[in-house]
Amino acid sequence: MVQNRERVKPYTTKDGSTIWELLHPLKHPVMDVSVAEAYVESGNETRLHVHHESQEIYYVLDGEGIMWLGNRRIDVRTGDAILIPQGTPHKIKAGEGGVRILCICAPPYMHEDTGLMDL
């Protein structure tokens, strides 16, 4: 199976990022994982959130930003892979030019598993 991003309709997740869901078990013949591309515009940031069931991996495809991972503030850029363990509060703020991220979730991403948090 091949899924091209151009054939996927983007939507906004609970954290405020725009994503293209490339592979998800509810729509595709993939098991136990979901893969999406996310984009955060220059200067914008996602809302602080947590996934109670899923661990997530962000792979920065293009751009740079600041990642909050638990109590840590981390500068991230193209080529960085970030492991976000389940239950870890996180968000990202895009640098100049925005940031594109490949998001891999296991178990697969579900809106119901995303808990929004206040700072």
Biopython code that builds the backbone (N, CA, C, O; Angstrom):
import numpy as np
from Bio.PDB.StructureBuilder import StructureBuilder

atoms = [
    (1, "MET", "N", (0.835, -1.175, 0.000)),
    (1, "MET", "CA", (0.000, 0.000, 0.000)),
    (1, "MET", "C", (0.887, 1.248, 0.000)),
    (1, "MET", "O", (1.911, 1.298, 0.680)),
    (2, "VAL", "N", (0.476, 2.242, -0.769)),
    (2, "VAL", "CA", (1.176, 3.526, -0.812)),
    (2, "VAL", "C", (0.156, 4.619, -0.547)),
    (2, "VAL", "O", (-0.914, 4.645, -1.155)),
    (3, "GLN", "N", (0.491, 5.510, 0.353)),
    (3, "GLN", "CA", (-0.384, 6.650, 0.664)),
    (3, "GLN", "C", (0.414, 7.924, 0.388)),
    (3, "GLN", "O", (1.457, 8.154, 0.998)),
    (4, "ASN", "N", (-0.077, 8.737, -0.523)),
    (4, "ASN", "CA", (0.591, 9.994, -0.839)),
    (4, "ASN", "C", (-0.077, 11.135, -0.090)),
    (4, "ASN", "O", (-1.304, 11.234, -0.063)),
    (5, "ARG", "N", (0.722, 11.985, 0.512)),
    (5, "ARG", "CA", (0.224, 13.114, 1.314)),
    (5, "ARG", "C", (-0.742, 13.995, 0.527)),
    (5, "ARG", "O", (-1.704, 14.514, 1.093)),
    (6, "GLU", "N", (-0.498, 14.167, -0.763)),
    (6, "GLU", "CA", (-1.356, 15.023, -1.588)),
    (6, "GLU", "C", (-2.793, 14.510, -1.676)),
    (6, "GLU", "O", (-3.698, 15.272, -2.014)),
    (7, "ARG", "N", (-3.012, 13.236, -1.380)),
    (7, "ARG", "CA", (-4.353, 12.648, -1.441)),
    (7, "ARG", "C", (-5.055, 12.651, -0.088)),
    (7, "ARG", "O", (-6.171, 12.145, 0.040)),
    (8, "VAL", "N", (-4.398, 13.223, 0.924)),
    (8, "VAL", "CA", (-4.941, 13.214, 2.277)),
    (8, "VAL", "C", (-5.453, 14.609, 2.626)),
    (8, "VAL", "O", (-4.754, 15.604, 2.433)),
    (9, "LYS", "N", (-6.678, 14.670, 3.142)),
    (9, "LYS", "CA", (-7.247, 15.941, 3.570)),
    (9, "LYS", "C", (-6.744, 16.259, 4.981)),
    (9, "LYS", "O", (-6.924, 15.449, 5.890)),
    (10, "PRO", "N", (-6.120, 17.419, 5.179)),
    (10, "PRO", "CA", (-5.618, 17.764, 6.515)),
    (10, "PRO", "C", (-6.754, 18.144, 7.465)),
    (10, "PRO", "O", (-7.842, 18.526, 7.034)),
    (11, "TYR", "N", (-6.481, 18.030, 8.753)),
    (11, "TYR", "CA", (-7.420, 18.506, 9.769)),
    (11, "TYR", "C", (-6.632, 19.017, 10.966)),
    (11, "TYR", "O", (-5.428, 18.784, 11.067)),
    (12, "THR", "N", (-7.307, 19.709, 11.866)),
    (12, "THR", "CA", (-6.668, 20.269, 13.055)),
    (12, "THR", "C", (-6.936, 19.356, 14.242)),
    (12, "THR", "O", (-8.080, 18.986, 14.506)),
    (13, "THR", "N", (-5.867, 18.996, 14.959)),
    (13, "THR", "CA", (-6.002, 18.140, 16.134)),
    (13, "THR", "C", (-6.377, 18.982, 17.350)),
    (13, "THR", "O", (-6.427, 20.209, 17.272)),
    (14, "LYS", "N", (-6.639, 18.314, 18.472)),
    (14, "LYS", "CA", (-6.999, 19.011, 19.707)),
    (14, "LYS", "C", (-5.900, 19.948, 20.186)),
    (14, "LYS", "O", (-6.185, 20.947, 20.846)),
    (15, "ASP", "N", (-4.630, 19.634, 19.858)),
    (15, "ASP", "CA", (-3.526, 20.489, 20.315)),
    (15, "ASP", "C", (-3.309, 21.711, 19.425)),
    (15, "ASP", "O", (-2.497, 22.577, 19.749)),
    (16, "GLY", "N", (-4.034, 21.787, 18.298)),
    (16, "GLY", "CA", (-3.961, 22.958, 17.430)),
    (16, "GLY", "C", (-3.066, 22.819, 16.218)),
    (16, "GLY", "O", (-2.966, 23.755, 15.425)),
    (17, "SER", "N", (-2.409, 21.674, 16.046)),
    (17, "SER", "CA", (-1.566, 21.490, 14.864)),
    (17, "SER", "C", (-2.410, 20.999, 13.689)),
    (17, "SER", "O", (-3.458, 20.380, 13.875)),
    (18, "THR", "N", (-1.941, 21.281, 12.491)),
    (18, "THR", "CA", (-2.570, 20.765, 11.276)),
    (18, "THR", "C", (-1.874, 19.465, 10.930)),
    (18, "THR", "O", (-0.647, 19.421, 10.849)),
    (19, "ILE", "N", (-2.652, 18.392, 10.722)),
    (19, "ILE", "CA", (-2.025, 17.115, 10.391)),
    (19, "ILE", "C", (-2.648, 16.481, 9.157)),
    (19, "ILE", "O", (-3.810, 16.704, 8.816)),
    (20, "TRP", "N", (-1.815, 15.680, 8.508)),
    (20, "TRP", "CA", (-2.222, 14.829, 7.406)),
    (20, "TRP", "C", (-2.032, 13.408, 7.914)),
    (20, "TRP", "O", (-0.899, 12.952, 8.070)),
    (21, "GLU", "N", (-3.123, 12.710, 8.173)),
    (21, "GLU", "CA", (-3.045, 11.353, 8.707)),
    (21, "GLU", "C", (-2.721, 10.398, 7.558)),
    (21, "GLU", "O", (-3.583, 10.079, 6.739)),
    (22, "LEU", "N", (-1.487, 9.956, 7.514)),
    (22, "LEU", "CA", (-1.003, 9.148, 6.403)),
    (22, "LEU", "C", (-1.397, 7.680, 6.524)),
    (22, "LEU", "O", (-1.804, 7.054, 5.544)),
    (23, "LEU", "N", (-1.273, 7.138, 7.728)),
    (23, "LEU", "CA", (-1.650, 5.745, 7.972)),
    (23, "LEU", "C", (-2.266, 5.629, 9.361)),
    (23, "LEU", "O", (-1.694, 6.082, 10.352)),
    (24, "HIS", "N", (-3.440, 5.015, 9.410)),
    (24, "HIS", "CA", (-4.140, 4.803, 10.679)),
    (24, "HIS", "C", (-4.986, 3.540, 10.557)),
    (24, "HIS", "O", (-5.644, 3.344, 9.536)),
    (25, "PRO", "N", (-4.985, 2.676, 11.577)),
    (25, "PRO", "CA", (-5.723, 1.411, 11.509)),
    (25, "PRO", "C", (-7.216, 1.556, 11.226)),
    (25, "PRO", "O", (-7.825, 0.631, 10.690)),
    (26, "LEU", "N", (-7.822, 2.698, 11.576)),
    (26, "LEU", "CA", (-9.249, 2.864, 11.300)),
    (26, "LEU", "C", (-9.530, 3.102, 9.817)),
    (26, "LEU", "O", (-10.675, 2.997, 9.377)),
    (27, "LYS", "N", (-8.493, 3.421, 9.052)),
    (27, "LYS", "CA", (-8.670, 3.726, 7.630)),
    (27, "LYS", "C", (-7.787, 2.901, 6.699)),
    (27, "LYS", "O", (-8.067, 2.820, 5.503)),
    (28, "HIS", "N", (-6.733, 2.293, 7.221)),
    (28, "HIS", "CA", (-5.735, 1.631, 6.384)),
    (28, "HIS", "C", (-5.339, 0.280, 6.983)),
    (28, "HIS", "O", (-5.559, 0.040, 8.170)),
    (29, "PRO", "N", (-4.761, -0.598, 6.172)),
    (29, "PRO", "CA", (-4.362, -1.916, 6.674)),
    (29, "PRO", "C", (-3.029, -1.889, 7.425)),
    (29, "PRO", "O", (-2.079, -2.576, 7.051)),
    (30, "VAL", "N", (-2.975, -1.090, 8.485)),
    (30, "VAL", "CA", (-1.797, -1.004, 9.342)),
    (30, "VAL", "C", (-2.243, -1.354, 10.758)),
    (30, "VAL", "O", (-3.378, -1.063, 11.136)),
    (31, "MET", "N", (-1.371, -1.971, 11.542)),
    (31, "MET", "CA", (-1.749, -2.402, 12.884)),
    (31, "MET", "C", (-0.924, -1.693, 13.951)),
    (31, "MET", "O", (0.278, -1.492, 13.781)),
    (32, "ASP", "N", (-1.567, -1.318, 15.042)),
    (32, "ASP", "CA", (-0.901, -0.896, 16.284)),
    (32, "ASP", "C", (-0.104, 0.407, 16.220)),
    (32, "ASP", "O", (0.594, 0.732, 17.180)),
    (33, "VAL", "N", (-0.183, 1.162, 15.128)),
    (33, "VAL", "CA", (0.589, 2.392, 14.998)),
    (33, "VAL", "C", (-0.127, 3.338, 14.030)),
    (33, "VAL", "O", (-0.853, 2.903, 13.136)),
    (34, "SER", "N", (0.093, 4.630, 14.226)),
    (34, "SER", "CA", (-0.388, 5.609, 13.248)),
    (34, "SER", "C", (0.768, 6.514, 12.865)),
    (34, "SER", "O", (1.694, 6.734, 13.646)),
    (35, "VAL", "N", (0.698, 7.035, 11.646)),
    (35, "VAL", "CA", (1.734, 7.917, 11.119)),
    (35, "VAL", "C", (1.044, 9.125, 10.503)),
    (35, "VAL", "O", (0.123, 8.989, 9.698)),
    (36, "ALA", "N", (1.505, 10.311, 10.894)),
    (36, "ALA", "CA", (0.920, 11.545, 10.365)),
    (36, "ALA", "C", (2.019, 12.580, 10.191)),
    (36, "ALA", "O", (3.054, 12.536, 10.856)),
    (37, "GLU", "N", (1.767, 13.512, 9.281)),
    (37, "GLU", "CA", (2.636, 14.676, 9.160)),
    (37, "GLU", "C", (1.919, 15.838, 9.808)),
    (37, "GLU", "O", (0.737, 16.065, 9.554)),
    (38, "ALA", "N", (2.629, 16.575, 10.646)),
    (38, "ALA", "CA", (2.060, 17.744, 11.313)),
    (38, "ALA", "C", (2.805, 18.995, 10.861)),
    (38, "ALA", "O", (3.988, 18.951, 10.526)),
    (39, "TYR", "N", (2.081, 20.106, 10.861)),
    (39, "TYR", "CA", (2.697, 21.388, 10.537)),
    (39, "TYR", "C", (2.235, 22.424, 11.544)),
    (39, "TYR", "O", (1.049, 22.525, 11.857)),
    (40, "VAL", "N", (3.199, 23.196, 12.047)),
    (40, "VAL", "CA", (2.913, 24.315, 12.946)),
    (40, "VAL", "C", (3.516, 25.550, 12.284)),
    (40, "VAL", "O", (4.706, 25.578, 11.970)),
    (41, "GLU", "N", (2.688, 26.564, 12.077)),
    (41, "GLU", "CA", (3.146, 27.777, 11.399)),
    (41, "GLU", "C", (4.147, 28.560, 12.235)),
    (41, "GLU", "O", (4.181, 28.459, 13.461)),
    (42, "SER", "N", (4.948, 29.332, 11.543)),
    (42, "SER", "CA", (5.989, 30.161, 12.151)),
    (42, "SER", "C", (5.455, 30.951, 13.345)),
    (42, "SER", "O", (4.462, 31.671, 13.234)),
    (43, "GLY", "N", (6.130, 30.807, 14.491)),
    (43, "GLY", "CA", (5.751, 31.545, 15.690)),
    (43, "GLY", "C", (4.589, 30.964, 16.470)),
    (43, "GLY", "O", (4.359, 31.367, 17.610)),
    (44, "ASN", "N", (3.850, 30.029, 15.892)),
    (44, "ASN", "CA", (2.724, 29.406, 16.592)),
    (44, "ASN", "C", (3.215, 28.215, 17.408)),
    (44, "ASN", "O", (4.315, 27.707, 17.190)),
    (45, "GLU", "N", (2.386, 27.781, 18.346)),
    (45, "GLU", "CA", (2.730, 26.614, 19.147)),
    (45, "GLU", "C", (1.496, 25.770, 19.392)),
    (45, "GLU", "O", (0.370, 26.267, 19.395)),
    (46, "THR", "N", (1.730, 24.493, 19.595)),
    (46, "THR", "CA", (0.629, 23.600, 19.946)),
    (46, "THR", "C", (0.258, 23.844, 21.403)),
    (46, "THR", "O", (1.028, 24.442, 22.155)),
    (47, "ARG", "N", (-0.905, 23.386, 21.791)),
    (47, "ARG", "CA", (-1.299, 23.471, 23.197)),
    (47, "ARG", "C", (-0.589, 22.361, 23.970)),
    (47, "ARG", "O", (-0.348, 21.273, 23.447)),
    (48, "LEU", "N", (-0.266, 22.659, 25.212)),
    (48, "LEU", "CA", (0.334, 21.650, 26.073)),
    (48, "LEU", "C", (-0.676, 20.513, 26.231)),
    (48, "LEU", "O", (-1.835, 20.741, 26.578)),
    (49, "HIS", "N", (-0.223, 19.295, 25.972)),
    (49, "HIS", "CA", (-1.132, 18.153, 26.034)),
    (49, "HIS", "C", (-0.376, 16.890, 26.428)),
    (49, "HIS", "O", (0.853, 16.865, 26.492)),
    (50, "VAL", "N", (-1.146, 15.857, 26.685)),
    (50, "VAL", "CA", (-0.591, 14.571, 27.099)),
    (50, "VAL", "C", (-1.410, 13.467, 26.435)),
    (50, "VAL", "O", (-2.610, 13.619, 26.208)),
    (51, "HIS", "N", (-0.748, 12.361, 26.129)),
    (51, "HIS", "CA", (-1.434, 11.159, 25.643)),
    (51, "HIS", "C", (-1.319, 10.118, 26.750)),
    (51, "HIS", "O", (-0.215, 9.741, 27.144)),
    (52, "HIS", "N", (-2.449, 9.659, 27.246)),
    (52, "HIS", "CA", (-2.458, 8.743, 28.382)),
    (52, "HIS", "C", (-2.109, 7.312, 27.988)),
    (52, "HIS", "O", (-1.566, 6.560, 28.797)),
    (53, "GLU", "N", (-2.418, 6.932, 26.749)),
    (53, "GLU", "CA", (-2.190, 5.557, 26.301)),
    (53, "GLU", "C", (-1.031, 5.441, 25.308)),
    (53, "GLU", "O", (-0.298, 4.452, 25.329)),
    (54, "SER", "N", (-0.862, 6.423, 24.457)),
    (54, "SER", "CA", (0.127, 6.330, 23.376)),
    (54, "SER", "C", (1.464, 6.931, 23.751)),
    (54, "SER", "O", (1.537, 7.938, 24.456)),
    (55, "GLN", "N", (2.522, 6.298, 23.270)),
    (55, "GLN", "CA", (3.809, 6.973, 23.220)),
    (55, "GLN", "C", (3.894, 7.557, 21.813)),
    (55, "GLN", "O", (3.272, 7.051, 20.879)),
    (56, "GLU", "N", (4.666, 8.619, 21.675)),
    (56, "GLU", "CA", (4.724, 9.314, 20.399)),
    (56, "GLU", "C", (6.180, 9.597, 20.054)),
    (56, "GLU", "O", (7.009, 9.835, 20.933)),
    (57, "ILE", "N", (6.468, 9.567, 18.780)),
    (57, "ILE", "CA", (7.772, 9.974, 18.285)),
    (57, "ILE", "C", (7.542, 11.120, 17.314)),
    (57, "ILE", "O", (6.747, 11.003, 16.382)),
    (58, "TYR", "N", (8.243, 12.233, 17.537)),
    (58, "TYR", "CA", (8.272, 13.334, 16.583)),
    (58, "TYR", "C", (9.596, 13.228, 15.835)),
    (58, "TYR", "O", (10.659, 13.114, 16.445)),
    (59, "TYR", "N", (9.517, 13.266, 14.517)),
    (59, "TYR", "CA", (10.719, 13.360, 13.695)),
    (59, "TYR", "C", (10.615, 14.657, 12.906)),
    (59, "TYR", "O", (9.714, 14.806, 12.081)),
    (60, "VAL", "N", (11.522, 15.596, 13.148)),
    (60, "VAL", "CA", (11.456, 16.908, 12.513)),
    (60, "VAL", "C", (11.920, 16.786, 11.062)),
    (60, "VAL", "O", (13.099, 16.577, 10.780)),
    (61, "LEU", "N", (10.949, 16.923, 10.149)),
    (61, "LEU", "CA", (11.232, 16.823, 8.721)),
    (61, "LEU", "C", (11.871, 18.094, 8.176)),
    (61, "LEU", "O", (12.769, 18.044, 7.336)),
    (62, "ASP", "N", (11.393, 19.229, 8.668)),
    (62, "ASP", "CA", (11.880, 20.508, 8.155)),
    (62, "ASP", "C", (11.584, 21.610, 9.165)),
    (62, "ASP", "O", (10.489, 21.667, 9.725)),
    (63, "GLY", "N", (12.546, 22.471, 9.391)),
    (63, "GLY", "CA", (12.350, 23.611, 10.275)),
    (63, "GLY", "C", (12.982, 23.397, 11.629)),
    (63, "GLY", "O", (13.753, 22.464, 11.854)),
    (64, "GLU", "N", (12.622, 24.300, 12.521)),
    (64, "GLU", "CA", (13.153, 24.234, 13.880)),
    (64, "GLU", "C", (12.120, 24.795, 14.838)),
    (64, "GLU", "O", (11.159, 25.450, 14.434)),
    (65, "GLY", "N", (12.338, 24.525, 16.115)),
    (65, "GLY", "CA", (11.415, 25.028, 17.115)),
    (65, "GLY", "C", (11.907, 24.728, 18.508)),
    (65, "GLY", "O", (13.027, 24.264, 18.719)),
    (66, "ILE", "N", (11.038, 25.007, 19.446)),
    (66, "ILE", "CA", (11.311, 24.728, 20.854)),
    (66, "ILE", "C", (10.283, 23.708, 21.319)),
    (66, "ILE", "O", (9.078, 23.905, 21.164)),
    (67, "MET", "N", (10.773, 22.620, 21.887)),
    (67, "MET", "CA", (9.929, 21.536, 22.369)),
    (67, "MET", "C", (9.913, 21.554, 23.886)),
    (67, "MET", "O", (10.966, 21.637, 24.519)),
    (68, "TRP", "N", (8.733, 21.479, 24.469)),
    (68, "TRP", "CA", (8.606, 21.279, 25.912)),
    (68, "TRP", "C", (8.237, 19.822, 26.107)),
    (68, "TRP", "O", (7.235, 19.348, 25.574)),
    (69, "LEU", "N", (9.052, 19.116, 26.873)),
    (69, "LEU", "CA", (8.872, 17.689, 27.104)),
    (69, "LEU", "C", (8.968, 17.466, 28.599)),
    (69, "LEU", "O", (10.063, 17.417, 29.159)),
    (70, "GLY", "N", (7.814, 17.330, 29.249)),
    (70, "GLY", "CA", (7.806, 17.294, 30.699)),
    (70, "GLY", "C", (8.296, 18.636, 31.217)),
    (70, "GLY", "O", (7.752, 19.676, 30.847)),
    (71, "ASN", "N", (9.313, 18.629, 32.065)),
    (71, "ASN", "CA", (9.885, 19.865, 32.606)),
    (71, "ASN", "C", (11.050, 20.403, 31.788)),
    (71, "ASN", "O", (11.663, 21.404, 32.161)),
    (72, "ARG", "N", (11.359, 19.744, 30.673)),
    (72, "ARG", "CA", (12.512, 20.137, 29.860)),
    (72, "ARG", "C", (12.095, 21.011, 28.687)),
    (72, "ARG", "O", (11.030, 20.821, 28.098)),
    (73, "ARG", "N", (12.954, 21.974, 28.358)),
    (73, "ARG", "CA", (12.804, 22.825, 27.170)),
    (73, "ARG", "C", (13.960, 22.463, 26.254)),
    (73, "ARG", "O", (15.122, 22.568, 26.647)),
    (74, "ILE", "N", (13.646, 22.029, 25.013)),
    (74, "ILE", "CA", (14.665, 21.502, 24.119)),
    (74, "ILE", "C", (14.561, 22.211, 22.766)),
    (74, "ILE", "O", (13.471, 22.312, 22.202)),
    (75, "ASP", "N", (15.684, 22.699, 22.246)),
    (75, "ASP", "CA", (15.715, 23.223, 20.885)),
    (75, "ASP", "C", (15.768, 22.035, 19.938)),
    (75, "ASP", "O", (16.593, 21.138, 20.108)),
    (76, "VAL", "N", (14.880, 22.025, 18.928)),
    (76, "VAL", "CA", (14.844, 20.935, 17.962)),
    (76, "VAL", "C", (14.967, 21.511, 16.553)),
    (76, "VAL", "O", (14.618, 22.664, 16.298)),
    (77, "ARG", "N", (15.473, 20.674, 15.647)),
    (77, "ARG", "CA", (15.660, 21.120, 14.263)),
    (77, "ARG", "C", (15.566, 19.924, 13.323)),
    (77, "ARG", "O", (15.455, 18.779, 13.761)),
    (78, "THR", "N", (15.613, 20.209, 12.027)),
    (78, "THR", "CA", (15.542, 19.173, 11.005)),
    (78, "THR", "C", (16.475, 18.007, 11.347)),
    (78, "THR", "O", (17.654, 18.196, 11.647)),
    (79, "GLY", "N", (15.913, 16.803, 11.292)),
    (79, "GLY", "CA", (16.684, 15.595, 11.543)),
    (79, "GLY", "C", (16.608, 15.071, 12.961)),
    (79, "GLY", "O", (17.077, 13.965, 13.229)),
    (80, "ASP", "N", (16.026, 15.838, 13.884)),
    (80, "ASP", "CA", (15.909, 15.380, 15.266)),
    (80, "ASP", "C", (14.715, 14.435, 15.427)),
    (80, "ASP", "O", (13.643, 14.677, 14.873)),
    (81, "ALA", "N", (14.911, 13.366, 16.183)),
    (81, "ALA", "CA", (13.838, 12.453, 16.579)),
    (81, "ALA", "C", (13.655, 12.597, 18.084)),
    (81, "ALA", "O", (14.619, 12.526, 18.847)),
    (82, "ILE", "N", (12.406, 12.799, 18.504)),
    (82, "ILE", "CA", (12.113, 13.035, 19.914)),
    (82, "ILE", "C", (11.140, 11.967, 20.393)),
    (82, "ILE", "O", (10.053, 11.826, 19.831)),
    (83, "LEU", "N", (11.511, 11.218, 21.417)),
    (83, "LEU", "CA", (10.619, 10.231, 22.018)),
    (83, "LEU", "C", (9.794, 10.915, 23.097)),
    (83, "LEU", "O", (10.339, 11.563, 23.990)),
    (84, "ILE", "N", (8.475, 10.766, 23.009)),
    (84, "ILE", "CA", (7.552, 11.327, 24.000)),
    (84, "ILE", "C", (6.853, 10.148, 24.674)),
    (84, "ILE", "O", (5.893, 9.606, 24.126)),
    (85, "PRO", "N", (7.321, 9.746, 25.855)),
    (85, "PRO", "CA", (6.690, 8.621, 26.543)),
    (85, "PRO", "C", (5.234, 8.923, 26.897)),
    (85, "PRO", "O", (4.868, 10.078, 27.115)),
    (86, "GLN", "N", (4.417, 7.890, 26.952)),
    (86, "GLN", "CA", (3.017, 8.093, 27.332)),
    (86, "GLN", "C", (2.960, 8.796, 28.679)),
    (86, "GLN", "O", (3.773, 8.546, 29.569)),
    (87, "GLY", "N", (1.973, 9.687, 28.805)),
    (87, "GLY", "CA", (1.792, 10.411, 30.052)),
    (87, "GLY", "C", (2.703, 11.618, 30.228)),
    (87, "GLY", "O", (2.671, 12.259, 31.278)),
    (88, "THR", "N", (3.511, 11.940, 29.227)),
    (88, "THR", "CA", (4.434, 13.073, 29.329)),
    (88, "THR", "C", (3.834, 14.315, 28.677)),
    (88, "THR", "O", (3.543, 14.296, 27.481)),
    (89, "PRO", "N", (3.641, 15.396, 29.437)),
    (89, "PRO", "CA", (3.142, 16.635, 28.849)),
    (89, "PRO", "C", (4.136, 17.162, 27.808)),
    (89, "PRO", "O", (5.349, 17.123, 28.017)),
    (90, "HIS", "N", (3.600, 17.656, 26.679)),
    (90, "HIS", "CA", (4.479, 18.165, 25.631)),
    (90, "HIS", "C", (3.774, 19.175, 24.746)),
    (90, "HIS", "O", (2.548, 19.206, 24.647)),
    (91, "LYS", "N", (4.595, 20.006, 24.102)),
    (91, "LYS", "CA", (4.120, 20.935, 23.085)),
    (91, "LYS", "C", (5.335, 21.391, 22.301)),
    (91, "LYS", "O", (6.474, 21.173, 22.714)),
    (92, "ILE", "N", (5.079, 22.032, 21.160)),
    (92, "ILE", "CA", (6.173, 22.551, 20.351)),
    (92, "ILE", "C", (5.807, 23.929, 19.827)),
    (92, "ILE", "O", (4.663, 24.178, 19.445)),
    (93, "LYS", "N", (6.785, 24.820, 19.814)),
    (93, "LYS", "CA", (6.626, 26.152, 19.231)),
    (93, "LYS", "C", (7.516, 26.211, 18.002)),
    (93, "LYS", "O", (8.711, 25.923, 18.072)),
    (94, "ALA", "N", (6.922, 26.588, 16.871)),
    (94, "ALA", "CA", (7.659, 26.643, 15.617)),
    (94, "ALA", "C", (8.554, 27.866, 15.557)),
    (94, "ALA", "O", (8.191, 28.943, 16.029)),
    (95, "GLY", "N", (9.715, 27.687, 14.978)),
    (95, "GLY", "CA", (10.612, 28.795, 14.724)),
    (95, "GLY", "C", (10.217, 29.500, 13.437)),
    (95, "GLY", "O", (9.162, 29.231, 12.864)),
    (96, "GLU", "N", (11.069, 30.396, 12.998)),
    (96, "GLU", "CA", (10.814, 31.131, 11.760)),
    (96, "GLU", "C", (10.712, 30.151, 10.595)),
    (96, "GLU", "O", (11.576, 29.291, 10.424)),
    (97, "GLY", "N", (9.666, 30.282, 9.805)),
    (97, "GLY", "CA", (9.466, 29.392, 8.673)),
    (97, "GLY", "C", (8.602, 28.184, 8.985)),
    (97, "GLY", "O", (8.308, 27.397, 8.086)),
    (98, "GLY", "N", (8.186, 28.015, 10.243)),
    (98, "GLY", "CA", (7.335, 26.889, 10.612)),
    (98, "GLY", "C", (8.139, 25.615, 10.821)),
    (98, "GLY", "O", (9.353, 25.581, 10.623)),
    (99, "VAL", "N", (7.430, 24.572, 11.226)),
    (99, "VAL", "CA", (8.077, 23.279, 11.454)),
    (99, "VAL", "C", (7.148, 22.166, 10.970)),
    (99, "VAL", "O", (5.952, 22.157, 11.263)),
    (100, "ARG", "N", (7.736, 21.224, 10.215)),
    (100, "ARG", "CA", (7.019, 20.033, 9.744)),
    (100, "ARG", "C", (7.555, 18.828, 10.501)),
    (100, "ARG", "O", (8.766, 18.638, 10.614)),
    (101, "ILE", "N", (6.638, 18.018, 11.018)),
    (101, "ILE", "CA", (7.012, 16.907, 11.886)),
    (101, "ILE", "C", (6.302, 15.635, 11.434)),
    (101, "ILE", "O", (5.110, 15.662, 11.126)),
    (102, "LEU", "N", (7.022, 14.538, 11.394)),
    (102, "LEU", "CA", (6.416, 13.230, 11.224)),
    (102, "LEU", "C", (6.082, 12.725, 12.618)),
    (102, "LEU", "O", (6.963, 12.654, 13.476)),
    (103, "CYS", "N", (4.823, 12.374, 12.857)),
    (103, "CYS", "CA", (4.354, 11.921, 14.168)),
    (103, "CYS", "C", (3.990, 10.441, 14.083)),
    (103, "CYS", "O", (3.162, 10.042, 13.264)),
    (104, "ILE", "N", (4.603, 9.652, 14.919)),
    (104, "ILE", "CA", (4.333, 8.220, 14.955)),
    (104, "ILE", "C", (3.809, 7.897, 16.349)),
    (104, "ILE", "O", (4.476, 8.167, 17.348)),
    (105, "CYS", "N", (2.613, 7.320, 16.412)),
    (105, "CYS", "CA", (1.978, 7.000, 17.696)),
    (105, "CYS", "C", (1.701, 5.513, 17.802)),
    (105, "CYS", "O", (1.223, 4.886, 16.857)),
    (106, "ALA", "N", (2.011, 4.953, 18.972)),
    (106, "ALA", "CA", (1.691, 3.564, 19.261)),
    (106, "ALA", "C", (1.257, 3.470, 20.715)),
    (106, "ALA", "O", (2.031, 3.835, 21.600)),
    (107, "PRO", "N", (0.048, 2.994, 20.997)),
    (107, "PRO", "CA", (-1.026, 2.695, 20.060)),
    (107, "PRO", "C", (-1.399, 3.924, 19.223)),
    (107, "PRO", "O", (-0.989, 5.040, 19.544)),
    (108, "PRO", "N", (-2.170, 3.723, 18.159)),
    (108, "PRO", "CA", (-2.487, 4.792, 17.226)),
    (108, "PRO", "C", (-3.133, 6.019, 17.878)),
    (108, "PRO", "O", (-3.808, 5.918, 18.902)),
    (109, "TYR", "N", (-2.907, 7.173, 17.258)),
    (109, "TYR", "CA", (-3.482, 8.435, 17.724)),
    (109, "TYR", "C", (-5.008, 8.349, 17.767)),
    (109, "TYR", "O", (-5.646, 7.845, 16.842)),
    (110, "MET", "N", (-5.572, 8.850, 18.859)),
    (110, "MET", "CA", (-7.028, 8.995, 19.013)),
    (110, "MET", "C", (-7.276, 10.323, 19.732)),
    (110, "MET", "O", (-6.600, 10.636, 20.713)),
    (111, "HIS", "N", (-8.243, 11.098, 19.245)),
    (111, "HIS", "CA", (-8.570, 12.359, 19.906)),
    (111, "HIS", "C", (-8.857, 12.134, 21.393)),
    (111, "HIS", "O", (-8.462, 12.940, 22.236)),
    (112, "GLU", "N", (-9.540, 11.044, 21.703)),
    (112, "GLU", "CA", (-9.947, 10.765, 23.079)),
    (112, "GLU", "C", (-8.757, 10.529, 24.020)),
    (112, "GLU", "O", (-8.900, 10.630, 25.239)),
    (113, "ASP", "N", (-7.599, 10.217, 23.461)),
    (113, "ASP", "CA", (-6.401, 9.955, 24.252)),
    (113, "ASP", "C", (-5.592, 11.228, 24.500)),
    (113, "ASP", "O", (-4.573, 11.192, 25.189)),
    (114, "THR", "N", (-6.041, 12.344, 23.945)),
    (114, "THR", "CA", (-5.327, 13.618, 24.081)),
    (114, "THR", "C", (-5.967, 14.448, 25.170)),
    (114, "THR", "O", (-7.122, 14.858, 25.055)),
    (115, "GLY", "N", (-5.211, 14.696, 26.231)),
    (115, "GLY", "CA", (-5.683, 15.539, 27.321)),
    (115, "GLY", "C", (-4.995, 16.879, 27.268)),
    (115, "GLY", "O", (-3.768, 16.954, 27.340)),
    (116, "LEU", "N", (-5.786, 17.961, 27.140)),
    (116, "LEU", "CA", (-5.221, 19.307, 27.113)),
    (116, "LEU", "C", (-4.894, 19.744, 28.520)),
    (116, "LEU", "O", (-5.596, 19.393, 29.468)),
    (117, "MET", "N", (-3.811, 20.520, 28.660)),
    (117, "MET", "CA", (-3.349, 20.959, 29.977)),
    (117, "MET", "C", (-3.144, 22.466, 29.981)),
    (117, "MET", "O", (-2.958, 23.075, 28.928)),
    (118, "ASP", "N", (-3.178, 23.057, 31.149)),
    (118, "ASP", "CA", (-2.859, 24.464, 31.319)),
    (118, "ASP", "C", (-1.442, 24.578, 31.849)),
    (118, "ASP", "O", (-0.955, 23.681, 32.536)),
    (119, "LEU", "N", (-0.787, 25.675, 31.532)),
    (119, "LEU", "CA", (0.575, 25.904, 32.049)),
    (119, "LEU", "C", (0.564, 26.239, 33.511)),
    (119, "LEU", "O", (1.621, 26.460, 34.102)),
]
sb = StructureBuilder()
sb.init_structure("model")
sb.init_model(0)
sb.init_chain("A")
sb.init_seg("    ")
for serial, (resi, resn, name, xyz) in enumerate(atoms, 1):
    if name == "N":
        sb.init_residue(resn, " ", resi, " ")
    sb.init_atom(name, np.array(xyz, "f"), 0.0, 1.0, " ", f" {name:<3s}", serial, name[0])
structure = sb.get_structure()
